Amino acid sequence: MKRMLAERELTLEGPVGRTAQRNRRSVTVNLAESPLTWLLARGHLSDRQFDACERLRADWERAQLSPSVTMSWDLVCIKGSNADLGLNQAERQIAAKQRFIGAVDQAGPGLSDILWRVACAGEALSDAERELDWPKRSGKLVLKLALDRVAEYYRIE
């Protein structure tokens, strides 16, 4: 599989100024590791569907809905995200959770299972099909339908 390396700048959540300048870090990530990126690279997803997935996953992460082992004392955000300006951390988290729940509700009860597993939990499509006891290769169609509905929710053109 081809590696798609990208540099992402991370900053600690907090005041902007000299302190924030010192706390800047960047990391190199492989964009091809995501199951959705794999599907997009092979033409199984449209750009609109992929963007919907990325918005859903971002809201999942901003809402901090994933299980955690310990308390997180230093929150990290990706520089350049303009969403939720003017809100404190708790308000941003609540807003992200509301958007996430709205998007999953828009996908519908039969489609949200595979949507969450692949988009948020990062499961491979074949693993999600197996866990849900679905026939092989059925998950792609269901996932595409779910992502179309999520794209409508986020108003992605």
Buried (B, 14 or more C-beta within 10 A) or exposed (E): EEEEEEEEEEBBEEEEEEEBEEBEEEEEEEEBEBBBBBBBBEEBBBEBBBBBBBBBBBBBBBBBBEEEEEEEEEEEBEEEEEBBEEEEBEEBBBBBBEBBEBBBEBBEEEBBBBBBBBBBBBBBBEBBBEEEEBEEEEBBEBBBBBBBBBBBBBEBE
